[in-house]
Amino acid sequence: MQLKYQLFRNSASTLVQLFVSTVVGLVVPPVLIKYLGFDSYGIWALLIVVNSYAALLDLGFGSSLIKYIAEAHALGDSGRIVHLMNVCLTTYLGVYAVSLSLLFLFGETLMHALLGASAQKGDFLFIFNAYAVIALTALMTVPFSSLLRGLQRYDQSNMVEIVAALVRPVTDPRVCRMVPAPMNPTPVRTWAAMRPGSPWPTPT
């Protein structure tokens, strides 16, 4: 009965997490476009790509840790779980330290490589570094998320992701205030404004 209950909780929490992430993904972009305009939103979207690059630093350790922790948990070998966590945390701390050092030394170069000509239109270094540090710090949560999943506690892991997805619509607009407005911004053309015969004024 306990196994069936845990299986139900894991499955239900996964469905809720997928639903919340999908809804947030559909709702947030139009709001931010209206809030920022197309140009600033485009630059902000390029800046947060740093999250995807930071995820590459996982190097597959997270998935491997889930597998080996699940095996140790099935055998009741708690000592092996502690050893795996120590090794993984040490590795991630090393990656974190090296990445922060590279960011400190080459942050501006990386920003210009990511934004290209757009980097000349405003000072984006602070917000780029901020997102990079946040992304690298989020990477440090991977061992703990893998631990929960290896112990078959997907319900708790999914709950953390649900909270993070709900916090994003609150934090993103505030972070977006720091995105400098580019020169000669493109006006936001709403769907109503683009319809022929629309009563809404069409931006020029």
Secondary structure, DSSP 8 states (H G I E B T S, - for coil): -HHHHHHHHHHHHHHHHHHHHHHHHHHHHHHHHHHH-HHHHHHHHHHTTHHHHHHGGGTTHHHHHHHHHHHHHHHT-HHHHHHHHHHHHHHHHHHHHHHHHHHHHHHHHHHHHHHGGGGGGS--HHHHHHHHHHHHHHHTTHHHHHHHHHTT-HHHHHHHHHHHHHHHHHHHHHHHTTS---SS------HHHHSTT-SS----
